[in-house]
Amino acid sequence: MNTIVNIRLATVGGQGGVLASSVIAQAAFDAGLQVKKREVHGMSQRGGVVTSDVRFGPVVHSPMVPEGAVDILLGFEQGEALRAVHDLRPGGVVIVNTQVIVPPIVATGKASYPVNPLATLREKASRVYAVDALKIAEDAGSVKAVSTVMVGALSAFVDFPEDAWLKAIRGKVPPKTVALNERAFAAGRAVVQAASRGA
Amino acid sequence: MATRLQIPPAGTRLLLTGNQACALAAATFGCNLGVGYPGTPSSEILDALVMIAGSHTTQWETNEKTAVEKALGASMAGGRVIVTMKHVGVNVAADPLLSFASTFNSGLVLVVGDDPGAHSSQNEQDTRMFMGLFANLPILAPSDSQEVYDFVGAAFEISDRFRTPVVLRLTTNICHAETPVVTAEPMVHRPAGYVNNFPNNVVLPANFRKLRHRSLHERLPALTEYAETATLTREDAGTRPEFGIITEGVSYAHVKEVVGEAIPILKLGMVFPLPLGRIARFVADHPKTVVCEELEPYVELQTKAEGIPILGGKAFFPREGEFTAGVVAQGLAAAGLPVKEPTAAAAPVPGVPRPPTLCPGCPHRATFYVLNRMKANVFGDIGCYTLGGLEPLSALHACICMGASIGMAAGVATVARPETPVVAILGDSTFLHSGITPLLGARWNGADFTVVILDNGITAMTGGQPNPGVESTLEGASTPKTDIEALVRALGVEHIAVVDGYDVARIKEALTAAVAHPGVAVVISRRPCALMPTKRHYKVLRVDHGKCIGCHTCVKVGCPAISLSDELTDKGRRKSYIDPRACIGCTVCQQVCPVGAIVDLEAV
C-alpha cells in the first residue's frame, strides 16, 4: 500500500458508526499500517449526524480527511451519504446502506427528505454500491449489526487479510455478540464482492 | 464493574484516542487520583482511567471547582493527581486555580479539552489565553495520542521540578482521534504525605504577596529557561529554508498534511511560557515565517510583542472554528508560502437537515411538550434537555452556562415578569453541579417562579456518568444517593411536586399548580434516562391506521421514532408511523393522541 486510503463514515447517532470506525482503524493498525482516526458527534446521543474519518497508509499526518479527498464513502443512511458525497474524490467509491432515517423535522413539515438520494449519488459518483444493510443485519440476527455489515461491505475494497478484520471485530464488539457480528461481516462482504464482480 | 485492564509493559504498541492515551499515561506515571467533571471532549479520560488496574482512585466530582479543590488537597499531600474538564469547566474552577497558581505545590496536572468549532459547547474559548497568559500556569500542547501520553509524564515532572500545577491542553481532534502509542515503563508514585505549610498554603495577603513575587521572579524565569531548551518543542527541517511555520497542537497535523517536508516547522510542545528566544532564532533563520494556530492569536501576539518579525498569523487563518487541511493550505498560500494546490470538495448536495434531537423514549420530552402548551418562558441549562428548545418542542428560550437557568429566571421574575409563566429547567446533574446555590438565593429573596428538575438519574449528554444523585460511584462502589426532594426542601422550598417524566397529564397538573403557587415552586420530573445504564424497553407501540385521523399531534412531541407514512386519510392527510425498531414504548405519543390511534405493537 503506497498511498494513503481515506475513508469517511457518514452515519446517524445510534447506528454504530463510531464502533465501525474503530474496527476499521484497528484492522489497519493490526495490518501494520500507520493509521489515524477521528470522529465528530454533536450534542445528541441518538439521531444526530455522526461523522468519522479513518486514514491509513505508510505515513499519515492528520486524522482528518482533507476536503475532496475521500476515497471510500461509507454512508450508513441514504441522506447522510448525500450530505457527505461532495468530499468524495473523482473516481472514489460510495458504499451506501439503503436504509432511510427520517428526522422529526421532516414529519413536522419544516424540511423535506431528498427525493431518490440513490439516483443523485449515482450522478455524483461513478461507483456506487447500494447495500440493504438493515435487512442483512436482521437476517444475521439483529438490526444492531448494521455497522458490522457495512464494515464487511467496505472490506471488499480494502486489501487486508480477512483474519485482520475478524480479529478487530472480536476485540471491539460485546463478547456475547461475536458470532452475530461475524455473520454480519461475512454477509456484508459477500454482497459487495458479488456486486463488484458483476460491475 | 468489569475486569480492569492491566497496564501494558513498556514498548507495547496500541491504537488509542487522545483521551485513552491520557488515562493510560496517568496510570503509567503513578497518578494517585483522577478527578473531574464530565464535559465533551474530555469526558472519556476518567471513563477510561477507572477501567485501568492500579492503585489510583478515580472519581467524578460534583463540579469542576470541587474537582480542582480535591486535586489541591491531593497535591498538598504529595500525591500525583490529574483533574479533567472541558474548557468552560475551567471557568467554574477558576477561583481555586488562580490562587493556587501562586503557591508552590507538586504533582498536579490539569487536563483541559477545548472545543474549537463548538461541536458540543456553548463557546470556543482558548485555554492557552486563560491558563497561560492570565493564570501563569505552564501549558503543554500535544499534537497526537503519543504526545498526549508522553506529555502527561513530562507534565508530572515539570510540576514536581518547578512546584506548580501544569496544564495539558487538548482539543476535540486530539481527544477523539485514535493514533498509535508506544507505551513507557510503568512507575509507582508514593505520596510524600501531608505536612502543614502555613506560608505556602494560606494565601493571606502577607503570604500571597511573597508567593506572587517568587512565582513571577523565580519560577517563571526558570520555566522560561526550561521551555527554551525542552525537547517538547522541536523543529522539522524543510527544503525551502527561506520559509517557516510556527505551530502547535492539532494544527501541526494539518500543517504537515499540507506542506510535508517542504517548509521548516517550529512545533511548540510547551506553549506557556513561550520559548521566545527559540522563536526569534527560528524566524531569523527562516525570514518568511507565519504562525498557524487554532482559535486566539496566542503565539502570534506574544511573538509580535517581542518584536520578532513574522509575516503574521490571524491575517491568514481564521480566529474561529476548527482548522482543516484546506483552511491551512489557503492561509499558507495567502501568506505567500509555496503550497501545492490542495484538493477541494465539490459543491455540497442539498440534503435533509438533521438537527440533534432528544432520543426516542427520552424522559424529558413530555415535560417540554407541556411547557410548550403552557406558553411558558423557559430558562434552560446545559444538558441533553437544551434540545427541548428545538422544534417542534420549542420550549427553552435561554441557555448560557451550567446552572444559570435558576438565576436567569429569578432575574426576569424580579425585574419584569411576563404574563405567561416563568420556568427554570435543568437536569439532576446540573442542579447538583451549580443549581443548589441559586435556588437557595431565589427562595431567600422571595422570587416567584417555577423550577423543573429533570431527574433522569445520570449525566446523560456526556455519555452516562454517575453523579451524587446516583447510588453508585464511578468506581462502582454503592453509596447513598442524594435525595433531591429532601435537598430542595432543606433549601426552604415549600411547594414541591414529584412526577413521572412519562405522565403527560400529571406533569401538566403539577406544573399548573406550581406556576399558580406564590414563591418558588419546584417540580421534579423523574424517570431514568432511556439509554443509561443500559437501554430500557417498555411495550413498543404502533399506529392503528384504522383510527389515525392524520392530525399529527403525535408528531409534535418530536420523537425520532415517529414519521409520516404514505397512508392517507379521506381528507388526504398522511397518517403517522412509528418505527418499531426505534420506539421504546414511553407512551408519550399515545397519551397525546386525541383518538386513541396509538396502540401496543402486539394489539390486534
Interface residues (C-beta under 8 A of the other chain):
Chain A: V12 G13 G14 S22 A25 Q26 F29 Q34 V35 K36 K37 R38 E39 V40 H41 G42 M43 S44 Q45 R46 G47 G48 V49 H61 S62 P63 M64 P66 E67 G68 A69 G79 E80 L82 R83 V85 H86 D87 L88 R89 I101 V102 P103 P104 I105 V106 A107 T108 K110 A111 S112 Y113 P114 P117 T120 K124 V143
Chain B: L15 H119 S120 D144 T172 N173 H176 A177 E178 T179 P180 V250 A253 H254 K256 E257 T324 A325 G326 P342 T343 A344 A345 A346 A347 P348 V349 P350 G351 V352 P353 R354 P355 P356 T357 L358 C359 P360 C384 T386 L387 E391 P392 A460 M461 G463 L531 H552 V555 K556 G558 C559 P560 I562 S563 L564 S576 R581
